[in-house]
Amino acid sequence: LLEGRAEQSTDDWQPGLYRAYGTAEGFLGLVEVAMDGDIKPHRMMAGRFPR
């Protein structure tokens, strides 16, 4: 599991979409914003990923 606070972009999060994020540790990954507004960690991806 990923620990640490994710740095969110200034853009509003849209429900049901996946957004890129990075942590202070430098990991990159995707998070899913559920319809109820909860941010759920998605699979971690090292290095680059489609934007």
N, CA, C, O and CB atoms as a CASP TS submission, in Angstrom:
PFRMAT TS
TARGET T0000
AUTHOR 0000-0000-0000
METHOD Language model
MODEL 1
PARENT N/A
ATOM      1  N   LEU     1       0.839  -1.202   0.000  1.00  0.00           N
ATOM      2  CA  LEU     1       0.000   0.000   0.000  1.00  0.00           C
ATOM      3  C   LEU     1       0.870   1.247   0.000  1.00  0.00           C
ATOM      4  O   LEU     1       1.970   1.260   0.553  1.00  0.00           O
ATOM      5  CB  LEU     1      -0.947   0.009   1.220  1.00  0.00           C
ATOM      6  N   LEU     2       0.364   2.273  -0.620  1.00  0.00           N
ATOM      7  CA  LEU     2       1.119   3.516  -0.720  1.00  0.00           C
ATOM      8  C   LEU     2       0.882   4.363   0.521  1.00  0.00           C
ATOM      9  O   LEU     2      -0.258   4.589   0.927  1.00  0.00           O
ATOM     10  CB  LEU     2       0.727   4.297  -1.993  1.00  0.00           C
ATOM     11  N   GLU     3       1.968   4.824   1.114  1.00  0.00           N
ATOM     12  CA  GLU     3       1.828   5.693   2.276  1.00  0.00           C
ATOM     13  C   GLU     3       2.285   7.098   1.932  1.00  0.00           C
ATOM     14  O   GLU     3       3.043   7.299   0.983  1.00  0.00           O
ATOM     15  CB  GLU     3       2.626   5.146   3.468  1.00  0.00           C
ATOM     16  N   GLY     4       1.831   8.054   2.695  1.00  0.00           N
ATOM     17  CA  GLY     4       2.193   9.442   2.444  1.00  0.00           C
ATOM     18  C   GLY     4       1.051  10.175   1.765  1.00  0.00           C
ATOM     19  O   GLY     4       0.161   9.569   1.169  1.00  0.00           O
ATOM     20  N   ARG     5       1.098  11.485   1.870  1.00  0.00           N
ATOM     21  CA  ARG     5       0.026  12.301   1.291  1.00  0.00           C
ATOM     22  C   ARG     5       0.272  12.499  -0.196  1.00  0.00           C
ATOM     23  O   ARG     5       1.382  12.822  -0.619  1.00  0.00           O
ATOM     24  CB  ARG     5      -0.076  13.669   2.008  1.00  0.00           C
ATOM     25  N   ALA     6      -0.770  12.301  -0.975  1.00  0.00           N
ATOM     26  CA  ALA     6      -0.658  12.515  -2.419  1.00  0.00           C
ATOM     27  C   ALA     6      -0.783  14.010  -2.714  1.00  0.00           C
ATOM     28  O   ALA     6      -1.577  14.718  -2.095  1.00  0.00           O
ATOM     29  CB  ALA     6      -1.748  11.705  -3.193  1.00  0.00           C
ATOM     30  N   GLU     7       0.012  14.463  -3.662  1.00  0.00           N
ATOM     31  CA  GLU     7      -0.055  15.865  -4.062  1.00  0.00           C
ATOM     32  C   GLU     7      -1.049  16.010  -5.208  1.00  0.00           C
ATOM     33  O   GLU     7      -0.785  15.571  -6.327  1.00  0.00           O
ATOM     34  CB  GLU     7       1.346  16.395  -4.476  1.00  0.00           C
ATOM     35  N   GLN     8      -2.183  16.622  -4.926  1.00  0.00           N
ATOM     36  CA  GLN     8      -3.225  16.736  -5.937  1.00  0.00           C
ATOM     37  C   GLN     8      -3.003  17.992  -6.780  1.00  0.00           C
ATOM     38  O   GLN     8      -2.439  18.981  -6.313  1.00  0.00           O
ATOM     39  CB  GLN     8      -4.621  16.765  -5.278  1.00  0.00           C
ATOM     40  N   SER     9      -3.455  17.928  -8.018  1.00  0.00           N
ATOM     41  CA  SER     9      -3.347  19.089  -8.889  1.00  0.00           C
ATOM     42  C   SER     9      -4.398  20.122  -8.482  1.00  0.00           C
ATOM     43  O   SER     9      -5.291  19.831  -7.687  1.00  0.00           O
ATOM     44  CB  SER     9      -3.518  18.683 -10.380  1.00  0.00           C
ATOM     45  N   THR    10      -4.282  21.321  -9.030  1.00  0.00           N
ATOM     46  CA  THR    10      -5.222  22.379  -8.691  1.00  0.00           C
ATOM     47  C   THR    10      -6.553  22.190  -9.408  1.00  0.00           C
ATOM     48  O   THR    10      -7.547  22.837  -9.079  1.00  0.00           O
ATOM     49  CB  THR    10      -4.632  23.738  -9.035  1.00  0.00           C
ATOM     50  N   ASP    11      -6.560  21.292 -10.396  1.00  0.00           N
ATOM     51  CA  ASP    11      -7.802  21.042 -11.130  1.00  0.00           C
ATOM     52  C   ASP    11      -8.802  20.329 -10.235  1.00  0.00           C
ATOM     53  O   ASP    11      -8.419  19.534  -9.376  1.00  0.00           O
ATOM     54  CB  ASP    11      -7.532  20.209 -12.401  1.00  0.00           C
ATOM     55  N   ASP    12     -10.070  20.611 -10.433  1.00  0.00           N
ATOM     56  CA  ASP    12     -11.111  19.924  -9.669  1.00  0.00           C
ATOM     57  C   ASP    12     -11.123  18.453 -10.042  1.00  0.00           C
ATOM     58  O   ASP    12     -10.993  18.099 -11.214  1.00  0.00           O
ATOM     59  CB  ASP    12     -12.499  20.561  -9.921  1.00  0.00           C
ATOM     60  N   TRP    13     -11.281  17.599  -9.042  1.00  0.00           N
ATOM     61  CA  TRP    13     -11.341  16.159  -9.299  1.00  0.00           C
ATOM     62  C   TRP    13     -12.730  15.791  -9.786  1.00  0.00           C
ATOM     63  O   TRP    13     -13.738  16.188  -9.200  1.00  0.00           O
ATOM     64  CB  TRP    13     -10.977  15.350  -8.030  1.00  0.00           C
ATOM     65  N   GLN    14     -12.766  15.021 -10.874  1.00  0.00           N
ATOM     66  CA  GLN    14     -14.044  14.603 -11.433  1.00  0.00           C
ATOM     67  C   GLN    14     -14.350  13.173 -11.001  1.00  0.00           C
ATOM     68  O   GLN    14     -13.493  12.298 -11.122  1.00  0.00           O
ATOM     69  CB  GLN    14     -14.033  14.716 -12.975  1.00  0.00           C
ATOM     70  N   PRO    15     -15.559  12.922 -10.498  1.00  0.00           N
ATOM     71  CA  PRO    15     -15.924  11.575 -10.058  1.00  0.00           C
ATOM     72  C   PRO    15     -15.787  10.557 -11.177  1.00  0.00           C
ATOM     73  O   PRO    15     -16.115  10.833 -12.331  1.00  0.00           O
ATOM     74  CB  PRO    15     -17.346  11.564  -9.527  1.00  0.00           C
ATOM     75  N   GLY    16     -15.298   9.377 -10.820  1.00  0.00           N
ATOM     76  CA  GLY    16     -15.230   8.287 -11.777  1.00  0.00           C
ATOM     77  C   GLY    16     -14.037   8.343 -12.715  1.00  0.00           C
ATOM     78  O   GLY    16     -13.881   7.468 -13.567  1.00  0.00           O
ATOM     79  N   LEU    17     -13.191   9.361 -12.574  1.00  0.00           N
ATOM     80  CA  LEU    17     -12.045   9.481 -13.460  1.00  0.00           C
ATOM     81  C   LEU    17     -10.765   9.081 -12.738  1.00  0.00           C
ATOM     82  O   LEU    17     -10.699   9.059 -11.509  1.00  0.00           O
ATOM     83  CB  LEU    17     -11.930  10.911 -13.998  1.00  0.00           C
ATOM     84  N   TYR    18      -9.759   8.768 -13.532  1.00  0.00           N
ATOM     85  CA  TYR    18      -8.447   8.477 -12.973  1.00  0.00           C
ATOM     86  C   TYR    18      -7.550   9.692 -13.173  1.00  0.00           C
ATOM     87  O   TYR    18      -7.527  10.277 -14.257  1.00  0.00           O
ATOM     88  CB  TYR    18      -7.824   7.208 -13.628  1.00  0.00           C
ATOM     89  N   ARG    19      -6.823  10.068 -12.148  1.00  0.00           N
ATOM     90  CA  ARG    19      -5.907  11.195 -12.251  1.00  0.00           C
ATOM     91  C   ARG    19      -4.509  10.772 -11.806  1.00  0.00           C
ATOM     92  O   ARG    19      -4.350   9.938 -10.914  1.00  0.00           O
ATOM     93  CB  ARG    19      -6.411  12.386 -11.406  1.00  0.00           C
ATOM     94  N   ALA    20      -3.520  11.354 -12.435  1.00  0.00           N
ATOM     95  CA  ALA    20      -2.137  11.071 -12.061  1.00  0.00           C
ATOM     96  C   ALA    20      -1.807  11.807 -10.765  1.00  0.00           C
ATOM     97  O   ALA    20      -2.344  12.881 -10.497  1.00  0.00           O
ATOM     98  CB  ALA    20      -1.155  11.485 -13.196  1.00  0.00           C
ATOM     99  N   TYR    21      -0.933  11.225  -9.978  1.00  0.00           N
ATOM    100  CA  TYR    21      -0.462  11.911  -8.787  1.00  0.00           C
ATOM    101  C   TYR    21       0.947  11.452  -8.456  1.00  0.00           C
ATOM    102  O   TYR    21       1.393  10.401  -8.917  1.00  0.00           O
ATOM    103  CB  TYR    21      -1.408  11.662  -7.601  1.00  0.00           C
ATOM    104  N   GLY    22       1.642  12.247  -7.655  1.00  0.00           N
ATOM    105  CA  GLY    22       2.971  11.879  -7.200  1.00  0.00           C
ATOM    106  C   GLY    22       3.057  12.091  -5.704  1.00  0.00           C
ATOM    107  O   GLY    22       2.330  12.909  -5.140  1.00  0.00           O
ATOM    108  N   THR    23       3.942  11.357  -5.067  1.00  0.00           N
ATOM    109  CA  THR    23       4.116  11.506  -3.632  1.00  0.00           C
ATOM    110  C   THR    23       5.459  12.160  -3.351  1.00  0.00           C
ATOM    111  O   THR    23       6.276  12.329  -4.256  1.00  0.00           O
ATOM    112  CB  THR    23       4.011  10.142  -2.917  1.00  0.00           C
ATOM    113  N   ALA    24       5.679  12.518  -2.123  1.00  0.00           N
ATOM    114  CA  ALA    24       6.951  13.112  -1.737  1.00  0.00           C
ATOM    115  C   ALA    24       8.097  12.138  -1.970  1.00  0.00           C
ATOM    116  O   ALA    24       9.242  12.547  -2.159  1.00  0.00           O
ATOM    117  CB  ALA    24       6.915  13.544  -0.274  1.00  0.00           C
ATOM    118  N   GLU    25       7.778  10.844  -1.956  1.00  0.00           N
ATOM    119  CA  GLU    25       8.800   9.832  -2.194  1.00  0.00           C
ATOM    120  C   GLU    25       9.137   9.718  -3.678  1.00  0.00           C
ATOM    121  O   GLU    25      10.107   9.055  -4.043  1.00  0.00           O
ATOM    122  CB  GLU    25       8.340   8.481  -1.658  1.00  0.00           C
ATOM    123  N   GLY    26       8.342  10.359  -4.535  1.00  0.00           N
ATOM    124  CA  GLY    26       8.654  10.383  -5.950  1.00  0.00           C
ATOM    125  C   GLY    26       7.934   9.321  -6.759  1.00  0.00           C
ATOM    126  O   GLY    26       8.155   9.206  -7.964  1.00  0.00           O
ATOM    127  N   PHE    27       7.068   8.535  -6.109  1.00  0.00           N
ATOM    128  CA  PHE    27       6.323   7.523  -6.848  1.00  0.00           C
ATOM    129  C   PHE    27       5.248   8.188  -7.690  1.00  0.00           C
ATOM    130  O   PHE    27       4.715   9.236  -7.325  1.00  0.00           O
ATOM    131  CB  PHE    27       5.697   6.491  -5.892  1.00  0.00           C
ATOM    132  N   LEU    28       4.939   7.569  -8.816  1.00  0.00           N
ATOM    133  CA  LEU    28       3.832   8.035  -9.645  1.00  0.00           C
ATOM    134  C   LEU    28       2.782   6.951  -9.700  1.00  0.00           C
ATOM    135  O   LEU    28       3.104   5.764  -9.701  1.00  0.00           O
ATOM    136  CB  LEU    28       4.310   8.414 -11.071  1.00  0.00           C
ATOM    137  N   GLY    29       1.557   7.345  -9.746  1.00  0.00           N
ATOM    138  CA  GLY    29       0.495   6.354  -9.805  1.00  0.00           C
ATOM    139  C   GLY    29      -0.802   6.990 -10.253  1.00  0.00           C
ATOM    140  O   GLY    29      -0.829   8.140 -10.692  1.00  0.00           O
ATOM    141  N   LEU    30      -1.871   6.234 -10.138  1.00  0.00           N
ATOM    142  CA  LEU    30      -3.183   6.734 -10.509  1.00  0.00           C
ATOM    143  C   LEU    30      -4.122   6.570  -9.332  1.00  0.00           C
ATOM    144  O   LEU    30      -4.000   5.618  -8.561  1.00  0.00           O
ATOM    145  CB  LEU    30      -3.728   6.005 -11.755  1.00  0.00           C
ATOM    146  N   VAL    31      -5.049   7.487  -9.192  1.00  0.00           N
ATOM    147  CA  VAL    31      -6.080   7.348  -8.184  1.00  0.00           C
ATOM    148  C   VAL    31      -7.433   7.459  -8.858  1.00  0.00           C
ATOM    149  O   VAL    31      -7.598   8.199  -9.827  1.00  0.00           O
ATOM    150  CB  VAL    31      -5.923   8.409  -7.071  1.00  0.00           C
ATOM    151  N   GLU    32      -8.389   6.726  -8.345  1.00  0.00           N
ATOM    152  CA  GLU    32      -9.752   6.800  -8.864  1.00  0.00           C
ATOM    153  C   GLU    32     -10.591   7.611  -7.893  1.00  0.00           C
ATOM    154  O   GLU    32     -10.599   7.342  -6.691  1.00  0.00           O
ATOM    155  CB  GLU    32     -10.359   5.378  -9.075  1.00  0.00           C
ATOM    156  N   VAL    33     -11.293   8.597  -8.411  1.00  0.00           N
ATOM    157  CA  VAL    33     -12.195   9.381  -7.580  1.00  0.00           C
ATOM    158  C   VAL    33     -13.573   8.750  -7.686  1.00  0.00           C
ATOM    159  O   VAL    33     -14.222   8.814  -8.730  1.00  0.00           O
ATOM    160  CB  VAL    33     -12.219  10.889  -8.011  1.00  0.00           C
ATOM    161  N   ALA    34     -14.005   8.147  -6.602  1.00  0.00           N
ATOM    162  CA  ALA    34     -15.289   7.454  -6.611  1.00  0.00           C
ATOM    163  C   ALA    34     -16.431   8.464  -6.722  1.00  0.00           C
ATOM    164  O   ALA    34     -16.244   9.659  -6.491  1.00  0.00           O
ATOM    165  CB  ALA    34     -15.451   6.592  -5.340  1.00  0.00           C
ATOM    166  N   MET    35     -17.617   7.963  -7.079  1.00  0.00           N
ATOM    167  CA  MET    35     -18.766   8.840  -7.246  1.00  0.00           C
ATOM    168  C   MET    35     -19.108   9.560  -5.942  1.00  0.00           C
ATOM    169  O   MET    35     -19.681  10.650  -5.964  1.00  0.00           O
ATOM    170  CB  MET    35     -19.969   8.042  -7.738  1.00  0.00           C
ATOM    171  N   ASP    36     -18.752   8.944  -4.792  1.00  0.00           N
ATOM    172  CA  ASP    36     -19.049   9.593  -3.513  1.00  0.00           C
ATOM    173  C   ASP    36     -17.955  10.580  -3.115  1.00  0.00           C
ATOM    174  O   ASP    36     -18.022  11.195  -2.051  1.00  0.00           O
ATOM    175  CB  ASP    36     -19.224   8.543  -2.417  1.00  0.00           C
ATOM    176  N   GLY    37     -16.956  10.726  -3.969  1.00  0.00           N
ATOM    177  CA  GLY    37     -15.923  11.713  -3.715  1.00  0.00           C
ATOM    178  C   GLY    37     -14.688  11.150  -3.042  1.00  0.00           C
ATOM    179  O   GLY    37     -13.688  11.853  -2.896  1.00  0.00           O
ATOM    180  N   ASP    38     -14.739   9.882  -2.628  1.00  0.00           N
ATOM    181  CA  ASP    38     -13.568   9.279  -1.998  1.00  0.00           C
ATOM    182  C   ASP    38     -12.502   9.001  -3.045  1.00  0.00           C
ATOM    183  O   ASP    38     -12.805   8.574  -4.159  1.00  0.00           O
ATOM    184  CB  ASP    38     -13.950   7.982  -1.260  1.00  0.00           C
ATOM    185  N   ILE    39     -11.265   9.244  -2.679  1.00  0.00           N
ATOM    186  CA  ILE    39     -10.157   8.966  -3.585  1.00  0.00           C
ATOM    187  C   ILE    39      -9.591   7.600  -3.248  1.00  0.00           C
ATOM    188  O   ILE    39      -9.111   7.376  -2.137  1.00  0.00           O
ATOM    189  CB  ILE    39      -9.058  10.063  -3.491  1.00  0.00           C
ATOM    190  N   LYS    40      -9.648   6.678  -4.219  1.00  0.00           N
ATOM    191  CA  LYS    40      -9.202   5.314  -3.979  1.00  0.00           C
ATOM    192  C   LYS    40      -7.881   5.066  -4.699  1.00  0.00           C
ATOM    193  O   LYS    40      -7.777   5.329  -5.897  1.00  0.00           O
ATOM    194  CB  LYS    40     -10.271   4.301  -4.439  1.00  0.00           C
ATOM    195  N   PRO    41      -6.867   4.563  -3.986  1.00  0.00           N
ATOM    196  CA  PRO    41      -5.601   4.251  -4.650  1.00  0.00           C
ATOM    197  C   PRO    41      -5.805   3.211  -5.742  1.00  0.00           C
ATOM    198  O   PRO    41      -6.539   2.240  -5.555  1.00  0.00           O
ATOM    199  CB  PRO    41      -4.566   3.753  -3.633  1.00  0.00           C
ATOM    200  N   HIS    42      -5.155   3.417  -6.879  1.00  0.00           N
ATOM    201  CA  HIS    42      -5.233   2.474  -7.974  1.00  0.00           C
ATOM    202  C   HIS    42      -3.873   1.805  -8.101  1.00  0.00           C
ATOM    203  O   HIS    42      -3.004   2.001  -7.252  1.00  0.00           O
ATOM    204  CB  HIS    42      -5.656   3.173  -9.305  1.00  0.00           C
ATOM    205  N   ARG    43      -3.685   1.027  -9.140  1.00  0.00           N
ATOM    206  CA  ARG    43      -2.426   0.313  -9.287  1.00  0.00           C
ATOM    207  C   ARG    43      -1.254   1.287  -9.441  1.00  0.00           C
ATOM    208  O   ARG    43      -1.350   2.296 -10.139  1.00  0.00           O
ATOM    209  CB  ARG    43      -2.493  -0.632 -10.488  1.00  0.00           C
ATOM    210  N   MET    44      -0.168   0.960  -8.784  1.00  0.00           N
ATOM    211  CA  MET    44       1.022   1.791  -8.888  1.00  0.00           C
ATOM    212  C   MET    44       1.707   1.529 -10.219  1.00  0.00           C
ATOM    213  O   MET    44       1.717   0.401 -10.712  1.00  0.00           O
ATOM    214  CB  MET    44       1.987   1.524  -7.713  1.00  0.00           C
ATOM    215  N   MET    45       2.279   2.575 -10.795  1.00  0.00           N
ATOM    216  CA  MET    45       2.981   2.422 -12.056  1.00  0.00           C
ATOM    217  C   MET    45       4.312   3.153 -11.943  1.00  0.00           C
ATOM    218  O   MET    45       4.346   4.342 -11.625  1.00  0.00           O
ATOM    219  CB  MET    45       2.133   2.964 -13.253  1.00  0.00           C
ATOM    220  N   ALA    46       5.393   2.453 -12.200  1.00  0.00           N
ATOM    221  CA  ALA    46       6.708   3.083 -12.111  1.00  0.00           C
ATOM    222  C   ALA    46       7.016   3.847 -13.390  1.00  0.00           C
ATOM    223  O   ALA    46       6.693   3.396 -14.488  1.00  0.00           O
ATOM    224  CB  ALA    46       7.797   2.032 -11.842  1.00  0.00           C
ATOM    225  N   GLY    47       7.636   4.992 -13.238  1.00  0.00           N
ATOM    226  CA  GLY    47       8.051   5.765 -14.405  1.00  0.00           C
ATOM    227  C   GLY    47       6.878   6.438 -15.093  1.00  0.00           C
ATOM    228  O   GLY    47       6.021   7.043 -14.450  1.00  0.00           O
ATOM    229  N   ARG    48       6.855   6.318 -16.432  1.00  0.00           N
ATOM    230  CA  ARG    48       5.863   7.059 -17.211  1.00  0.00           C
ATOM    231  C   ARG    48       4.543   6.306 -17.304  1.00  0.00           C
ATOM    232  O   ARG    48       4.495   5.087 -17.144  1.00  0.00           O
ATOM    233  CB  ARG    48       6.394   7.340 -18.609  1.00  0.00           C
ATOM    234  N   PHE    49       3.480   7.046 -17.561  1.00  0.00           N
ATOM    235  CA  PHE    49       2.173   6.454 -17.807  1.00  0.00           C
ATOM    236  C   PHE    49       1.380   7.402 -18.698  1.00  0.00           C
ATOM    237  O   PHE    49       1.668   8.599 -18.727  1.00  0.00           O
ATOM    238  CB  PHE    49       1.417   6.171 -16.470  1.00  0.00           C
ATOM    239  N   PRO    50       0.395   6.898 -19.420  1.00  0.00           N
ATOM    240  CA  PRO    50      -0.413   7.755 -20.307  1.00  0.00           C
ATOM    241  C   PRO    50      -1.105   8.863 -19.531  1.00  0.00           C
ATOM    242  O   PRO    50      -1.641   8.638 -18.446  1.00  0.00           O
ATOM    243  CB  PRO    50      -1.458   6.919 -21.054  1.00  0.00           C
ATOM    244  N   ARG    51      -1.088  10.068 -20.102  1.00  0.00           N
ATOM    245  CA  ARG    51      -1.751  11.174 -19.428  1.00  0.00           C
ATOM    246  C   ARG    51      -3.195  11.286 -19.898  1.00  0.00           C
ATOM    247  O   ARG    51      -3.926  12.165 -19.442  1.00  0.00           O
ATOM    248  CB  ARG    51      -1.001  12.491 -19.679  1.00  0.00           C
TER
END
